[in-house]
Each structure stands twice: as C-alpha cells, then as structure tokens.
Amino acid sequence: MVAKWQEEVVAAAVLLEQGSKFELKNIAVAKDWQGNGIANQLIEKTIFWESGSGATEIWVGTGNSSLNQLALYQNVAFE
C-alpha cells in the first residue's frame, strides 16, 4: 500500500499475507514528509482495508530497539 502526493509516492507499507492473517513488515515515509502524521494515516488505512478484506489478525513485525517506532504502532492501537 502506498501514499501519494500528486504522482509522487511519499510513503509505503509492506504487508505479508498468510491466509486471513497479515503482518505489517515495514512502513517507510520519505524524509521530507516525515513528522506529518502520514505513517499513522497509512497504518490506519491499511488496518481498515485489511479488516474489510476478511483479515482475522494483523500484527507488526518489528524489533523493540526503536522507541519511536514502538510509539507509532502503539498510537494506532497495536500492543
């Protein structure tokens, strides 16, 4: 899933599908676009889209070494 401004891709989320379960493997936002809430919006839209497609579980595949990343995921209701 990508976020665009006009024709420019400014963020992307990578998901791995495993049946009705999805792992959010990675999310990236272009440097000039960071700090504008784009990652939150992209994650929320990803969750909404996956839920509508029959997903029974969505989880984040990330390490615990970055407090900023953990805060981002917790902010959109991941535990």
N, CA, C and O atoms as CSV, one atom per row, in Angstrom:
chain,resi,resn,atom,element,x,y,z
A,1,MET,N,N,0.856,-1.156,0.000
A,1,MET,CA,C,0.000,0.000,0.000
A,1,MET,C,C,0.910,1.229,0.000
A,1,MET,O,O,1.943,1.244,0.669
A,2,VAL,N,N,0.518,2.261,-0.757
A,2,VAL,CA,C,1.330,3.468,-0.833
A,2,VAL,C,C,0.479,4.701,-0.555
A,2,VAL,O,O,-0.742,4.691,-0.710
A,3,ALA,N,N,1.165,5.761,-0.139
A,3,ALA,CA,C,0.554,7.085,-0.001
A,3,ALA,C,C,1.223,7.979,-1.029
A,3,ALA,O,O,2.448,7.997,-1.155
A,4,LYS,N,N,0.401,8.723,-1.765
A,4,LYS,CA,C,0.934,9.592,-2.812
A,4,LYS,C,C,0.520,11.034,-2.587
A,4,LYS,O,O,-0.546,11.313,-2.038
A,5,TRP,N,N,1.365,11.930,-3.012
A,5,TRP,CA,C,1.039,13.341,-3.130
A,5,TRP,C,C,1.192,13.665,-4.610
A,5,TRP,O,O,2.293,13.619,-5.157
A,6,GLN,N,N,0.087,13.988,-5.242
A,6,GLN,CA,C,0.023,14.122,-6.690
A,6,GLN,C,C,0.491,12.793,-7.287
A,6,GLN,O,O,-0.184,11.787,-7.068
A,7,GLU,N,N,1.560,12.726,-8.000
A,7,GLU,CA,C,2.030,11.451,-8.558
A,7,GLU,C,C,3.235,10.892,-7.810
A,7,GLU,O,O,3.761,9.844,-8.183
A,8,GLU,N,N,3.671,11.573,-6.772
A,8,GLU,CA,C,4.860,11.170,-6.017
A,8,GLU,C,C,4.488,10.231,-4.870
A,8,GLU,O,O,3.615,10.552,-4.064
A,9,VAL,N,N,5.143,9.080,-4.794
A,9,VAL,CA,C,4.960,8.174,-3.655
A,9,VAL,C,C,5.737,8.755,-2.486
A,9,VAL,O,O,6.949,8.951,-2.569
A,10,VAL,N,N,5.025,9.031,-1.384
A,10,VAL,CA,C,5.668,9.643,-0.219
A,10,VAL,C,C,5.785,8.677,0.959
A,10,VAL,O,O,6.508,8.946,1.918
A,11,ALA,N,N,5.063,7.541,0.881
A,11,ALA,CA,C,5.141,6.541,1.949
A,11,ALA,C,C,4.665,5.202,1.409
A,11,ALA,O,O,3.903,5.134,0.444
A,12,ALA,N,N,5.131,4.139,2.054
A,12,ALA,CA,C,4.721,2.793,1.645
A,12,ALA,C,C,4.653,1.880,2.857
A,12,ALA,O,O,5.433,2.008,3.801
A,13,ALA,N,N,3.705,0.959,2.809
A,13,ALA,CA,C,3.581,-0.073,3.831
A,13,ALA,C,C,3.687,-1.423,3.133
A,13,ALA,O,O,3.078,-1.641,2.085
A,14,VAL,N,N,4.462,-2.320,3.719
A,14,VAL,CA,C,4.653,-3.652,3.157
A,14,VAL,C,C,3.965,-4.651,4.079
A,14,VAL,O,O,4.237,-4.704,5.278
A,15,LEU,N,N,3.069,-5.442,3.494
A,15,LEU,CA,C,2.332,-6.446,4.253
A,15,LEU,C,C,2.610,-7.827,3.695
A,15,LEU,O,O,2.782,-8.006,2.490
A,16,LEU,N,N,2.651,-8.792,4.586
A,16,LEU,CA,C,2.820,-10.188,4.202
A,16,LEU,C,C,1.533,-10.914,4.566
A,16,LEU,O,O,1.140,-10.955,5.732
A,17,GLU,N,N,0.884,-11.482,3.564
A,17,GLU,CA,C,-0.372,-12.191,3.790
A,17,GLU,C,C,-0.100,-13.659,4.078
A,17,GLU,O,O,0.669,-14.320,3.380
A,18,GLN,N,N,-0.754,-14.151,5.129
A,18,GLN,CA,C,-0.672,-15.562,5.483
A,18,GLN,C,C,-2.094,-16.046,5.753
A,18,GLN,O,O,-2.538,-16.116,6.899
A,19,GLY,N,N,-2.793,-16.376,4.676
A,19,GLY,CA,C,-4.203,-16.746,4.801
A,19,GLY,C,C,-5.022,-15.525,5.165
A,19,GLY,O,O,-5.020,-14.530,4.441
A,20,SER,N,N,-5.728,-15.599,6.297
A,20,SER,CA,C,-6.529,-14.459,6.750
A,20,SER,C,C,-5.770,-13.594,7.746
A,20,SER,O,O,-6.357,-12.714,8.377
A,21,LYS,N,N,-4.474,-13.835,7.894
A,21,LYS,CA,C,-3.641,-13.063,8.817
A,21,LYS,C,C,-2.627,-12.251,8.010
A,21,LYS,O,O,-2.131,-12.701,6.978
A,22,PHE,N,N,-2.334,-11.059,8.496
A,22,PHE,CA,C,-1.421,-10.163,7.803
A,22,PHE,C,C,-0.374,-9.630,8.774
A,22,PHE,O,O,-0.675,-9.274,9.913
A,23,GLU,N,N,0.851,-9.585,8.295
A,23,GLU,CA,C,1.937,-9.000,9.085
A,23,GLU,C,C,2.361,-7.695,8.417
A,23,GLU,O,O,2.683,-7.672,7.229
A,24,LEU,N,N,2.358,-6.628,9.179
A,24,LEU,CA,C,2.880,-5.352,8.705
A,24,LEU,C,C,4.390,-5.424,8.868
A,24,LEU,O,O,4.916,-5.254,9.968
A,25,LYS,N,N,5.082,-5.677,7.759
A,25,LYS,CA,C,6.526,-5.916,7.789
A,25,LYS,C,C,7.323,-4.625,7.875
A,25,LYS,O,O,8.348,-4.563,8.555
A,26,ASN,N,N,6.851,-3.595,7.183
A,26,ASN,CA,C,7.648,-2.372,7.111
A,26,ASN,C,C,6.754,-1.215,6.726
A,26,ASN,O,O,5.780,-1.377,5.991
A,27,ILE,N,N,7.097,-0.053,7.231
A,27,ILE,CA,C,6.460,1.178,6.790
A,27,ILE,C,C,7.570,2.212,6.662
A,27,ILE,O,O,8.440,2.328,7.525
A,28,ALA,N,N,7.519,2.953,5.576
A,28,ALA,CA,C,8.556,3.959,5.327
A,28,ALA,C,C,7.901,5.227,4.793
A,28,ALA,O,O,6.969,5.185,3.990
A,29,VAL,N,N,8.419,6.353,5.266
A,29,VAL,CA,C,7.942,7.661,4.820
A,29,VAL,C,C,9.153,8.445,4.326
A,29,VAL,O,O,10.183,8.498,4.998
A,30,ALA,N,N,9.025,9.050,3.154
A,30,ALA,CA,C,10.114,9.844,2.595
A,30,ALA,C,C,10.531,10.922,3.598
A,30,ALA,O,O,9.684,11.511,4.271
A,31,LYS,N,N,11.821,11.174,3.692
A,31,LYS,CA,C,12.376,12.074,4.705
A,31,LYS,C,C,11.672,13.427,4.736
A,31,LYS,O,O,11.349,13.932,5.811
A,32,ASP,N,N,11.434,14.007,3.584
A,32,ASP,CA,C,10.800,15.329,3.537
A,32,ASP,C,C,9.351,15.315,4.016
A,32,ASP,O,O,8.778,16.374,4.273
A,33,TRP,N,N,8.758,14.146,4.137
A,33,TRP,CA,C,7.355,14.021,4.523
A,33,TRP,C,C,7.176,13.511,5.949
A,33,TRP,O,O,6.045,13.420,6.428
A,34,GLN,N,N,8.253,13.181,6.629
A,34,GLN,CA,C,8.160,12.658,7.985
A,34,GLN,C,C,7.689,13.739,8.952
A,34,GLN,O,O,7.951,14.926,8.758
A,35,GLY,N,N,6.989,13.301,9.997
A,35,GLY,CA,C,6.516,14.220,11.026
A,35,GLY,C,C,5.182,14.872,10.709
A,35,GLY,O,O,4.765,15.799,11.403
A,36,ASN,N,N,4.508,14.401,9.671
A,36,ASN,CA,C,3.224,14.982,9.267
A,36,ASN,C,C,2.039,14.055,9.513
A,36,ASN,O,O,0.930,14.349,9.068
A,37,GLY,N,N,2.250,12.948,10.207
A,37,GLY,CA,C,1.169,12.017,10.500
A,37,GLY,C,C,0.858,11.056,9.367
A,37,GLY,O,O,-0.129,10.324,9.433
A,38,ILE,N,N,1.686,11.045,8.329
A,38,ILE,CA,C,1.424,10.181,7.182
A,38,ILE,C,C,1.512,8.707,7.575
A,38,ILE,O,O,0.696,7.902,7.129
A,39,ALA,N,N,2.482,8.349,8.395
A,39,ALA,CA,C,2.619,6.945,8.812
A,39,ALA,C,C,1.369,6.495,9.568
A,39,ALA,O,O,0.856,5.404,9.321
A,40,ASN,N,N,0.877,7.325,10.484
A,40,ASN,CA,C,-0.342,6.973,11.218
A,40,ASN,C,C,-1.509,6.750,10.265
A,40,ASN,O,O,-2.232,5.761,10.378
A,41,GLN,N,N,-1.688,7.670,9.332
A,41,GLN,CA,C,-2.798,7.559,8.394
A,41,GLN,C,C,-2.661,6.319,7.520
A,41,GLN,O,O,-3.647,5.632,7.253
A,42,LEU,N,N,-1.458,6.036,7.082
A,42,LEU,CA,C,-1.230,4.868,6.232
A,42,LEU,C,C,-1.512,3.579,7.001
A,42,LEU,O,O,-2.123,2.656,6.462
A,43,ILE,N,N,-1.079,3.511,8.236
A,43,ILE,CA,C,-1.337,2.326,9.063
A,43,ILE,C,C,-2.836,2.165,9.302
A,43,ILE,O,O,-3.368,1.063,9.175
A,44,GLU,N,N,-3.516,3.251,9.644
A,44,GLU,CA,C,-4.953,3.175,9.888
A,44,GLU,C,C,-5.704,2.728,8.634
A,44,GLU,O,O,-6.618,1.908,8.724
A,45,LYS,N,N,-5.335,3.251,7.478
A,45,LYS,CA,C,-5.982,2.841,6.228
A,45,LYS,C,C,-5.662,1.386,5.898
A,45,LYS,O,O,-6.508,0.663,5.372
A,46,THR,N,N,-4.444,0.960,6.207
A,46,THR,CA,C,-4.063,-0.429,5.981
A,46,THR,C,C,-4.912,-1.354,6.852
A,46,THR,O,O,-5.409,-2.372,6.370
A,47,ILE,N,N,-5.079,-1.013,8.117
A,47,ILE,CA,C,-5.900,-1.810,9.029
A,47,ILE,C,C,-7.346,-1.846,8.536
A,47,ILE,O,O,-7.968,-2.908,8.517
A,48,PHE,N,N,-7.879,-0.699,8.142
A,48,PHE,CA,C,-9.252,-0.624,7.638
A,48,PHE,C,C,-9.417,-1.496,6.394
A,48,PHE,O,O,-10.384,-2.249,6.278
A,49,TRP,N,N,-8.471,-1.388,5.470
A,49,TRP,CA,C,-8.552,-2.153,4.226
A,49,TRP,C,C,-8.455,-3.652,4.501
A,49,TRP,O,O,-9.237,-4.437,3.965
A,50,GLU,N,N,-7.499,-4.042,5.334
A,50,GLU,CA,C,-7.315,-5.466,5.640
A,50,GLU,C,C,-8.523,-6.027,6.377
A,50,GLU,O,O,-8.944,-7.151,6.103
A,51,SER,N,N,-9.084,-5.268,7.301
A,51,SER,CA,C,-10.263,-5.732,8.032
A,51,SER,C,C,-11.427,-5.956,7.072
A,51,SER,O,O,-12.174,-6.924,7.214
A,52,GLY,N,N,-11.580,-5.070,6.105
A,52,GLY,CA,C,-12.641,-5.205,5.118
A,52,GLY,C,C,-12.429,-6.361,4.160
A,52,GLY,O,O,-13.372,-6.824,3.520
A,53,SER,N,N,-11.202,-6.824,4.061
A,53,SER,CA,C,-10.912,-7.935,3.145
A,53,SER,C,C,-10.955,-9.284,3.856
A,53,SER,O,O,-10.586,-10.305,3.277
A,54,GLY,N,N,-11.406,-9.290,5.111
A,54,GLY,CA,C,-11.555,-10.551,5.828
A,54,GLY,C,C,-10.395,-10.932,6.730
A,54,GLY,O,O,-10.331,-12.067,7.203
A,55,ALA,N,N,-9.487,-10.017,6.973
A,55,ALA,CA,C,-8.358,-10.317,7.859
A,55,ALA,C,C,-8.864,-10.610,9.265
A,55,ALA,O,O,-9.711,-9.891,9.794
A,56,THR,N,N,-8.340,-11.665,9.857
A,56,THR,CA,C,-8.704,-12.008,11.232
A,56,THR,C,C,-7.653,-11.537,12.227
A,56,THR,O,O,-7.906,-11.472,13.430
A,57,GLU,N,N,-6.478,-11.212,11.714
A,57,GLU,CA,C,-5.388,-10.780,12.597
A,57,GLU,C,C,-4.403,-9.945,11.793
A,57,GLU,O,O,-4.057,-10.285,10.662
A,58,ILE,N,N,-3.965,-8.863,12.387
A,58,ILE,CA,C,-2.921,-8.026,11.794
A,58,ILE,C,C,-1.898,-7.756,12.887
A,58,ILE,O,O,-2.249,-7.297,13.974
A,59,TRP,N,N,-0.630,-8.042,12.598
A,59,TRP,CA,C,0.405,-7.794,13.593
A,59,TRP,C,C,1.585,-7.090,12.950
A,59,TRP,O,O,1.739,-7.070,11.729
A,60,VAL,N,N,2.412,-6.513,13.812
A,60,VAL,CA,C,3.584,-5.769,13.364
A,60,VAL,C,C,4.817,-6.623,13.563
A,60,VAL,O,O,5.036,-7.175,14.642
A,61,GLY,N,N,5.624,-6.729,12.513
A,61,GLY,CA,C,6.881,-7.460,12.602
A,61,GLY,C,C,8.029,-6.477,12.729
A,61,GLY,O,O,8.649,-6.108,11.732
A,62,THR,N,N,8.313,-6.051,13.951
A,62,THR,CA,C,9.391,-5.094,14.180
A,62,THR,C,C,10.118,-5.449,15.464
A,62,THR,O,O,9.572,-6.115,16.344
A,63,GLY,N,N,11.326,-5.006,15.552
A,63,GLY,CA,C,12.095,-5.199,16.775
A,63,GLY,C,C,11.679,-4.175,17.818
A,63,GLY,O,O,10.860,-3.298,17.543
A,64,ASN,N,N,12.231,-4.284,18.992
A,64,ASN,CA,C,11.882,-3.344,20.053
A,64,ASN,C,C,13.015,-2.357,20.328
A,64,ASN,O,O,13.096,-1.792,21.418
A,65,SER,N,N,13.886,-2.150,19.348
A,65,SER,CA,C,15.046,-1.288,19.576
A,65,SER,C,C,14.780,0.186,19.299
A,65,SER,O,O,15.595,1.033,19.663
A,66,SER,N,N,13.665,0.507,18.669
A,66,SER,CA,C,13.375,1.899,18.357
A,66,SER,C,C,12.122,2.362,19.091
A,66,SER,O,O,11.015,1.921,18.783
A,67,LEU,N,N,12.301,3.242,20.050
A,67,LEU,CA,C,11.163,3.745,20.819
A,67,LEU,C,C,10.198,4.530,19.939
A,67,LEU,O,O,8.988,4.491,20.166
A,68,ASN,N,N,10.715,5.243,18.936
A,68,ASN,CA,C,9.841,5.998,18.041
A,68,ASN,C,C,8.924,5.068,17.256
A,68,ASN,O,O,7.737,5.356,17.102
A,69,GLN,N,N,9.462,3.957,16.759
A,69,GLN,CA,C,8.635,3.003,16.017
A,69,GLN,C,C,7.603,2.358,16.928
A,69,GLN,O,O,6.443,2.210,16.543
A,70,LEU,N,N,8.012,1.971,18.134
A,70,LEU,CA,C,7.070,1.364,19.069
A,70,LEU,C,C,5.945,2.333,19.408
A,70,LEU,O,O,4.782,1.936,19.464
A,71,ALA,N,N,6.278,3.594,19.634
A,71,ALA,CA,C,5.262,4.603,19.945
A,71,ALA,C,C,4.296,4.783,18.779
A,71,ALA,O,O,3.091,4.930,18.984
A,72,LEU,N,N,4.819,4.771,17.566
A,72,LEU,CA,C,3.973,4.901,16.386
A,72,LEU,C,C,2.949,3.776,16.333
A,72,LEU,O,O,1.758,4.036,16.156
A,73,TYR,N,N,3.384,2.546,16.482
A,73,TYR,CA,C,2.475,1.409,16.408
A,73,TYR,C,C,1.493,1.395,17.576
A,73,TYR,O,O,0.322,1.066,17.391
A,74,GLN,N,N,1.953,1.744,18.766
A,74,GLN,CA,C,1.068,1.794,19.916
A,74,GLN,C,C,0.027,2.899,19.743
A,74,GLN,O,O,-1.107,2.756,20.201
A,75,ASN,N,N,0.395,3.979,19.098
A,75,ASN,CA,C,-0.510,5.101,18.866
A,75,ASN,C,C,-1.701,4.698,18.010
A,75,ASN,O,O,-2.772,5.294,18.131
A,76,VAL,N,N,-1.540,3.704,17.153
A,76,VAL,CA,C,-2.641,3.244,16.303
A,76,VAL,C,C,-3.181,1.896,16.783
A,76,VAL,O,O,-3.723,1.121,15.995
A,77,ALA,N,N,-3.030,1.626,18.071
A,77,ALA,CA,C,-3.700,0.519,18.777
A,77,ALA,C,C,-3.013,-0.847,18.682
A,77,ALA,O,O,-3.625,-1.847,19.059
A,78,PHE,N,N,-1.783,-0.933,18.201
A,78,PHE,CA,C,-1.070,-2.189,18.305
A,78,PHE,C,C,-0.523,-2.323,19.715
A,78,PHE,O,O,-0.185,-1.328,20.357
A,79,GLU,N,N,-0.438,-3.551,20.191
A,79,GLU,CA,C,0.107,-3.790,21.544
A,79,GLU,C,C,1.525,-4.273,21.452
A,79,GLU,O,O,2.157,-4.529,22.477
